[in-house]
Amino acid sequence: MKIVAITSCSTGIAHTYMAAEKLQMEAEAMGHQIKVETQGSIGAENVLTAEDIREADAVLIAANTGVNKDRFVGKRLYSTSVEDGIQKPREIIEKALATDYIYRDEKASVAQTESKPKVGVYKHLMAGVSYMIPFVVAGGICIALSFAFGGINSEGAIAQAFHKIGSGVCMALMFPILGGYIGHSIADRPGLLPGMVGGMLASALNAGFLGALIGGFLGGYVALFLKNKIHMPKGLEGLMPVLIVPLLSSVTVGLTMIFVVGTPFTALNNAITNFLNNLSGVNSAVLGLILGAMMAIDLAGPIGKAAYFFGVASLTTLTTGQTAPVMAAVMASGMVPPLAMALSTIIAKDKYTVDERESGKTAWVLGASFISEGAIPFAAADPVRVLFSVTIGSAVTGALSMLFNCGLAVPHGGIFVFLIPGAVSNLVMYLVSIAVGTVISAVIVSMIKKKL
């Protein structure tokens, strides 16, 4: 049988490609032909052609983000989550080939309920954050480079140029992008403008990350309401997408943000900023312990992403020359699970298969790159022991990172940002934190894991 598939995760970094690989391997083992289009953070790759789709016996979508299905009208289609693509590839391939659901249009597709991915607040939030992260990463690294060339005050033409690119452009765009693409996820293109207006006003009003979230959701749902409720005479329908919905939604969101949302969320943002800035000693270690455990307990699942978003939010409270301790604890903790499993495959070889030991070599690179999903193959084979072990080590790493007052100016990058002056504060103790957590997890899992 011929299958075409699409994989896409909320951040478009790891799960997207892991699911594609699993589906390809399983389909080949089952004797089927499959072509998988990946819709990741760098865009669509291995794109399905019209001929691919026409010849396919079934369409399989394993995604946690909105996927445009217009090109699949008339085809047998099965939708599920990207996690199922990683954990249950054979099962979902069989379901895709067995389903009698024929895709007609987007509204009709709601009738498909079996294993349909959740569409709601979490999906919309993921959409906004996935578009925002590259702006924060690029902006943070450019700011770090401005420190490298011109010191903490970014003195000199080159340093000033990097600072303008990073702080003046990339970081300035992150809230409008966050709000805009939350709105876009909710209401499609009509939600983009009001969502961006909400995000921009959150920035202008100092309402912070939470204010931008509210602005994005408000913009999306207002646009969706207007799009569905306002009906123009036939000759004037063309005014809806270019005038009526954009104007009314932008004005509604703008006035609400200025007169209703702005004041309380500005106060809340200031309170969170003060709380984070005043953390020290035991209090900071406890916060790091909790965030570290969250980063490992489901390996970049919903709990891990919640901790990661908290770290990203802490970055948005920075002023020039600062690094975020919370973001540092989050990234260090997220690096531990794959690093620990890689180390365990070396010190306890008799407890891992040949394939797992090969995966351990890849896990070194994934862990160093802050891709927690590198531990998923090990957790899938032995979930209780692996998750228990890596959660303890990650929690210790988070606590130590906060206790040592390590800080980070960017939300991603792993060891690749360590060499940029200004990107990490207290780098030596930061490396110690990661190493200690990695060794603890590796030793625990090596002790409690059963021999083959």
C-alpha positions as CSV (number, residue, x, y, z in Angstrom):
1,M,0.0,0.0,0.0
2,K,1.1,3.6,-0.6
3,I,0.8,6.1,2.3
4,V,1.5,9.8,2.5
5,A,2.1,11.4,5.9
6,I,2.7,14.7,7.6
7,T,4.4,15.1,11.0
8,S,4.5,18.3,12.9
9,C,5.2,19.0,16.6
10,S,4.4,22.2,18.5
11,T,8.0,23.5,18.5
12,G,9.0,21.9,15.2
13,I,12.3,20.8,16.5
14,A,12.6,17.2,17.5
15,H,9.3,15.3,17.7
16,T,8.5,16.2,14.1
17,Y,11.6,14.4,12.7
18,M,11.5,11.5,15.3
19,A,7.9,10.7,14.3
20,A,8.8,10.8,10.6
21,E,11.7,8.4,11.1
22,K,9.6,6.0,13.1
23,L,6.8,6.0,10.5
24,Q,9.3,5.3,7.7
25,M,11.0,2.5,9.5
26,E,7.7,0.8,10.5
27,A,6.0,1.2,7.1
28,E,9.0,-0.4,5.4
29,A,9.0,-3.3,7.9
30,M,5.2,-3.8,7.2
31,G,5.9,-3.8,3.4
32,H,4.3,-0.5,2.6
33,Q,5.5,2.5,0.7
34,I,5.4,5.8,2.6
35,K,6.5,9.4,2.0
36,V,6.6,11.7,5.0
37,E,6.4,15.5,4.8
38,T,7.9,17.2,7.9
39,Q,6.5,20.6,8.9
40,G,9.2,21.8,11.3
41,S,10.5,25.1,12.5
42,I,12.5,25.5,9.3
43,G,9.5,24.9,7.1
44,A,8.1,22.0,5.1
45,E,10.6,19.4,3.9
46,N,10.1,16.4,1.6
47,V,6.9,18.1,0.4
48,L,4.2,15.8,-0.9
49,T,3.4,16.4,-4.6
50,A,0.0,16.2,-6.2
51,E,1.1,12.9,-7.8
52,D,2.1,11.5,-4.4
53,I,-1.3,12.4,-2.9
54,R,-3.2,11.1,-6.0
55,E,-1.5,7.7,-5.9
56,A,-1.8,7.3,-2.1
57,D,-4.1,4.7,-0.6
58,A,-4.3,6.7,2.7
59,V,-3.2,9.9,4.3
60,L,-1.8,9.9,7.8
61,I,-1.3,13.1,9.8
62,A,0.6,12.9,13.1
63,A,0.7,16.5,14.3
64,N,0.0,18.7,17.3
65,T,-0.3,21.8,15.2
66,G,-2.8,22.9,12.6
67,V,-2.2,21.2,9.3
68,N,-3.9,22.5,6.1
69,K,-5.8,19.5,4.7
70,D,-7.2,21.2,1.6
71,R,-5.0,19.1,-0.8
72,F,-6.4,15.9,0.7
73,V,-10.0,16.4,-0.3
74,G,-11.5,13.0,-1.4
75,K,-8.7,11.0,0.2
76,R,-8.9,8.5,3.1
77,L,-7.4,10.4,6.0
78,Y,-6.5,9.6,9.6
79,S,-5.3,12.2,12.1
80,T,-3.5,11.7,15.4
81,S,-0.9,13.2,17.7
82,V,2.8,13.4,16.9
83,E,3.5,11.4,20.1
84,D,1.6,8.5,18.6
85,G,3.9,8.7,15.6
86,I,6.8,8.1,17.9
87,Q,5.3,5.6,20.3
88,K,2.7,3.7,18.2
89,P,3.8,3.9,14.5
90,R,2.5,0.5,13.5
91,E,-0.8,1.0,15.2
92,I,-1.5,4.3,13.5
93,I,-0.4,3.1,10.1
94,E,-2.9,0.2,10.4
95,K,-5.6,2.6,11.5
96,A,-4.9,4.9,8.6
97,L,-5.2,2.1,6.1
98,A,-8.3,0.7,7.8
99,T,-10.2,4.0,8.2
100,D,-13.3,4.7,6.1
101,Y,-13.2,8.4,6.8
102,I,-12.9,10.4,3.6
103,Y,-11.8,14.0,4.0
104,R,-14.3,16.5,2.5
105,D,-13.5,19.9,4.0
106,E,-12.3,21.4,7.3
107,K,-15.7,21.5,8.9
108,A,-16.6,18.0,7.9
109,S,-13.3,16.8,9.4
110,V,-14.6,17.6,12.9
111,A,-16.7,14.4,12.5
112,Q,-13.5,12.4,12.9
113,T,-13.1,11.8,16.6
114,E,-10.9,8.7,16.9
115,S,-7.5,9.7,18.2
116,K,-8.0,13.2,16.9
117,P,-5.4,15.6,18.4
118,K,-6.7,18.1,20.9
119,V,-7.5,21.4,19.4
120,G,-7.7,24.1,22.1
121,V,-5.8,26.5,24.2
122,Y,-2.6,24.4,24.4
123,K,-2.4,24.0,20.6
124,H,-2.9,27.7,20.0
125,L,-0.3,28.5,22.7
126,M,2.2,26.1,21.1
127,A,1.6,27.7,17.7
128,G,2.4,31.2,19.0
129,V,5.5,30.1,21.0
130,S,6.9,28.0,18.1
131,Y,7.0,31.1,15.9
132,M,8.3,33.3,18.7
133,I,11.3,31.2,19.8
134,P,13.5,31.9,16.8
135,F,13.1,35.7,17.4
136,V,14.1,35.2,21.1
137,V,17.0,32.9,20.2
138,A,18.4,35.2,17.5
139,G,17.8,38.3,19.5
140,G,19.5,36.9,22.6
141,I,22.5,35.7,20.7
142,C,22.9,39.1,18.9
143,I,22.7,40.8,22.3
144,A,25.4,38.5,23.6
145,L,27.6,39.2,20.6
146,S,27.1,42.9,21.2
147,F,28.6,42.3,24.7
148,A,31.4,40.3,23.2
149,F,32.4,43.2,20.8
150,G,31.7,46.2,23.1
151,G,31.4,45.1,26.7
152,I,28.4,45.3,28.9
153,N,27.4,48.8,27.5
154,S,27.8,47.6,23.8
155,E,30.3,50.3,23.0
156,G,31.5,50.7,19.3
157,A,29.8,50.6,15.9
158,I,29.8,46.8,15.6
159,A,28.5,46.2,19.1
160,Q,25.8,48.8,18.6
161,A,24.8,47.1,15.3
162,F,24.4,43.7,17.0
163,H,22.5,45.4,19.9
164,K,20.1,47.1,17.5
165,I,19.5,43.8,15.6
166,G,19.0,41.8,18.8
167,S,17.2,44.2,21.1
168,G,15.8,46.7,18.8
169,V,14.4,44.3,16.2
170,C,14.3,40.6,17.1
171,M,13.4,41.0,20.8
172,A,11.0,43.8,20.0
173,L,9.1,41.6,17.6
174,M,8.7,38.6,19.9
175,F,5.5,39.7,21.6
176,P,3.7,40.8,18.4
177,I,4.7,37.4,16.8
178,L,3.6,35.5,19.8
179,G,0.2,37.2,19.9
180,G,-0.2,37.2,16.1
181,Y,0.3,33.5,15.6
182,I,-1.8,32.6,18.6
183,G,-4.6,34.6,16.9
184,H,-3.7,33.0,13.5
185,S,-4.0,29.5,15.1
186,I,-7.5,30.3,16.4
187,A,-9.0,32.2,13.5
188,D,-6.6,31.6,10.6
189,R,-5.5,34.7,8.7
190,P,-8.2,37.1,10.2
191,G,-6.7,36.4,13.6
192,L,-3.2,37.5,12.7
193,L,-3.6,41.3,12.8
194,P,-5.6,41.6,16.0
195,G,-3.3,39.1,17.7
196,M,-0.3,41.1,16.7
197,V,-2.0,44.3,17.9
198,G,-2.6,42.6,21.2
199,G,1.1,41.5,21.5
200,M,2.4,44.9,20.4
201,L,0.3,46.7,23.0
202,A,1.4,44.2,25.7
203,S,5.0,45.2,24.9
204,A,4.1,48.9,24.9
205,L,2.2,48.7,28.2
206,N,4.9,46.5,29.9
207,A,2.3,43.8,30.4
208,G,5.0,41.2,29.5
209,F,4.7,37.6,28.3
210,L,1.3,37.0,30.0
211,G,-0.1,40.2,28.5
212,A,1.0,39.1,25.0
213,L,-0.7,35.7,25.6
214,I,-4.0,37.4,26.6
215,G,-3.7,39.8,23.6
216,G,-3.2,36.8,21.2
217,F,-6.1,34.8,22.5
218,L,-8.3,37.9,22.6
219,G,-7.4,38.8,19.0
220,G,-8.0,35.3,17.7
221,Y,-11.4,34.7,19.4
222,V,-12.6,38.2,18.5
223,A,-11.7,37.7,14.8
224,L,-13.3,34.2,14.9
225,F,-16.5,35.7,16.3
226,L,-16.7,38.5,13.8
227,K,-15.9,36.2,10.9
228,N,-18.7,33.8,11.9
229,K,-21.4,36.3,13.0
230,I,-21.2,39.2,10.5
231,H,-22.8,38.5,7.1
232,M,-22.5,41.1,4.4
233,P,-24.7,41.5,1.3
234,K,-23.4,39.5,-1.6
235,G,-21.9,42.4,-3.4
236,L,-20.0,43.6,-0.3
237,E,-18.5,40.3,0.9
238,G,-15.1,41.3,-0.3
239,L,-15.0,44.0,2.4
240,M,-15.0,41.4,5.2
241,P,-11.4,40.2,5.0
242,V,-9.8,43.5,4.1
243,L,-11.9,46.0,6.1
244,I,-14.7,44.9,8.4
245,V,-12.9,42.1,10.4
246,P,-9.5,43.7,10.5
247,L,-10.8,47.1,11.7
248,L,-13.4,45.9,14.2
249,S,-11.1,43.2,15.7
250,S,-8.1,45.5,16.0
251,V,-10.1,48.3,17.6
252,T,-11.8,45.8,20.0
253,V,-8.5,44.2,21.0
254,G,-6.7,47.6,21.3
255,L,-9.3,49.2,23.5
256,T,-9.5,46.1,25.7
257,M,-5.8,45.9,26.1
258,I,-5.4,49.6,26.9
259,F,-8.3,50.0,29.3
260,V,-8.9,46.6,30.8
261,V,-5.9,44.2,30.4
262,G,-3.0,46.7,30.6
263,T,-3.0,47.8,34.2
264,P,-3.5,44.5,36.0
265,F,-1.1,42.6,33.8
266,T,1.5,45.3,34.0
267,A,1.3,45.0,37.8
268,L,1.5,41.2,37.5
269,N,4.5,41.3,35.2
270,N,6.3,43.7,37.5
271,A,5.5,41.4,40.5
272,I,6.9,38.3,38.7
273,T,10.0,40.3,37.7
274,N,10.6,41.4,41.2
275,F,10.0,37.9,42.5
276,L,12.6,36.4,40.1
277,N,15.1,39.1,40.7
278,N,14.9,38.7,44.5
279,L,15.2,34.9,44.6
280,S,18.3,33.7,46.4
281,G,19.6,30.8,48.4
282,V,17.2,28.1,49.4
283,N,14.2,29.7,47.7
284,S,15.9,29.8,44.3
285,A,17.2,26.2,44.8
286,V,13.6,25.0,45.4
287,L,12.3,26.8,42.3
288,G,15.2,25.2,40.3
289,L,14.4,21.8,41.8
290,I,10.8,22.0,40.7
291,L,11.6,23.3,37.2
292,G,14.3,20.7,36.7
293,A,12.0,17.9,37.6
294,M,9.3,19.2,35.3
295,M,11.8,19.4,32.4
296,A,12.6,15.7,32.7
297,I,9.4,14.0,33.9
298,D,7.8,13.8,30.5
299,L,10.8,14.6,28.2
300,A,9.5,17.8,26.6
301,G,5.9,16.9,26.9
302,P,3.2,19.3,28.2
303,I,4.8,19.5,31.7
304,G,8.3,20.1,30.3
305,K,7.0,22.7,27.9
306,A,5.2,24.5,30.8
307,A,8.6,24.8,32.6
308,Y,10.3,25.9,29.4
309,F,7.7,28.6,28.8
310,F,8.3,29.9,32.3
311,G,12.0,30.1,31.5
312,V,11.3,31.9,28.2
313,A,9.0,34.3,30.1
314,S,11.8,35.1,32.5
315,L,14.0,36.2,29.6
316,T,11.4,38.8,28.5
317,T,11.8,40.6,31.9
318,L,15.6,41.2,31.3
319,T,17.2,44.6,30.8
320,T,20.4,45.1,28.9
321,G,23.3,43.2,30.4
322,Q,21.2,40.7,32.4
323,T,21.0,37.0,32.1
324,A,18.1,34.9,33.4
325,P,18.7,32.3,36.2
326,V,15.4,30.6,35.6
327,M,16.2,30.1,31.9
328,A,19.6,28.8,32.8
329,A,18.1,26.2,35.2
330,V,15.6,25.1,32.6
331,M,18.1,24.6,29.8
332,A,20.6,22.8,32.0
333,S,17.9,20.5,33.4
334,G,16.7,19.7,29.9
335,M,20.2,18.7,28.7
336,V,20.6,16.1,31.5
337,P,18.2,13.3,30.3
338,P,19.9,12.4,27.0
339,L,23.4,13.0,28.4
340,A,22.6,10.7,31.4
341,M,21.3,8.0,29.1
342,A,24.3,8.3,26.9
343,L,26.6,8.0,29.9
344,S,24.7,5.0,31.2
345,T,25.1,3.1,27.9
346,I,28.9,3.3,28.5
347,I,29.0,2.4,32.2
348,A,26.4,-0.3,32.0
349,K,26.8,-1.8,28.6
350,D,25.3,-5.2,29.6
351,K,21.9,-3.5,30.3
352,Y,21.4,-2.1,26.8
353,T,20.9,-3.6,23.4
354,V,23.2,-2.9,20.5
355,D,20.6,-0.5,19.0
356,E,20.3,1.3,22.4
357,R,24.0,1.7,22.7
358,E,24.1,3.2,19.2
359,S,21.3,5.6,20.2
360,G,23.5,6.5,23.2
361,K,26.0,8.0,20.8
362,T,23.4,10.2,19.2
363,A,22.1,11.1,22.7
364,W,25.4,12.8,23.5
365,V,24.8,15.2,20.6
366,L,21.1,15.7,21.4
367,G,21.8,16.4,25.0
368,A,24.6,18.8,24.3
369,S,22.2,20.6,21.9
370,F,19.4,20.9,24.6
371,I,17.1,18.4,22.9
372,S,15.6,16.4,25.8
373,E,13.8,14.1,23.3
374,G,17.1,12.3,22.8
375,A,16.1,10.2,25.9
376,I,12.8,9.1,24.5
377,P,14.0,5.9,22.9
378,F,15.3,4.7,26.3
379,A,12.1,5.9,28.1
380,A,9.9,4.1,25.6
381,A,11.7,0.8,26.4
382,D,11.8,1.2,30.2
383,P,9.7,4.2,31.2
384,V,9.5,3.8,34.9
385,R,13.2,3.4,35.6
386,V,14.4,5.9,33.0
387,L,12.0,8.7,33.9
388,F,12.5,8.2,37.6
389,S,16.3,8.4,37.2
390,V,16.5,11.4,34.8
391,T,13.9,13.3,36.8
392,I,16.1,13.1,39.9
393,G,19.3,14.2,38.1
394,S,17.5,17.1,36.3
395,A,16.0,18.3,39.5
396,V,19.4,18.4,41.2
397,T,20.8,20.2,38.2
398,G,18.1,22.8,38.3
399,A,18.6,23.4,42.0
400,L,22.4,23.7,41.7
401,S,22.1,26.1,38.7
402,M,19.9,28.4,40.7
403,L,21.9,28.0,43.9
404,F,25.1,29.0,42.0
405,N,23.2,32.0,40.5
406,C,24.0,30.9,36.9
407,G,22.3,32.9,34.2
408,L,21.4,32.5,30.5
409,A,20.6,35.2,27.9
410,V,19.1,32.9,25.2
411,P,16.4,30.3,25.4
412,H,18.1,27.5,23.4
413,G,21.4,26.3,21.9
414,G,23.0,24.1,24.5
415,I,26.8,24.1,24.6
416,F,26.9,26.1,21.3
417,V,26.1,29.3,23.2
418,F,28.7,28.7,25.9
419,L,31.5,30.2,23.9
420,I,29.7,33.5,23.3
421,P,30.8,36.0,26.0
422,G,27.8,37.3,27.9
423,A,25.5,34.4,26.9
424,V,26.1,32.5,30.2
425,S,27.0,33.9,33.6
426,N,29.1,31.8,36.0
427,L,29.8,29.3,33.3
428,V,32.1,27.0,35.3
429,M,29.5,26.3,38.0
430,Y,26.9,26.0,35.2
431,L,28.9,23.2,33.7
432,V,29.4,21.6,37.2
433,S,25.6,21.7,37.6
434,I,25.0,19.8,34.4
435,A,27.8,17.3,35.0
436,V,26.5,16.5,38.6
437,G,23.0,15.9,37.4
438,T,24.1,13.8,34.5
439,V,26.3,11.6,36.7
440,I,23.5,11.2,39.3
441,S,20.9,10.1,36.7
442,A,23.4,7.8,34.9
443,V,24.4,6.1,38.1
444,I,20.8,5.6,39.3
445,V,19.5,4.2,36.0
446,S,22.6,2.0,35.6
447,M,21.9,0.5,39.1
448,I,18.2,-0.1,38.9
449,K,17.9,-1.1,35.3
450,K,17.8,-4.9,34.7
451,K,20.4,-6.7,32.7
452,L,19.3,-8.0,29.3
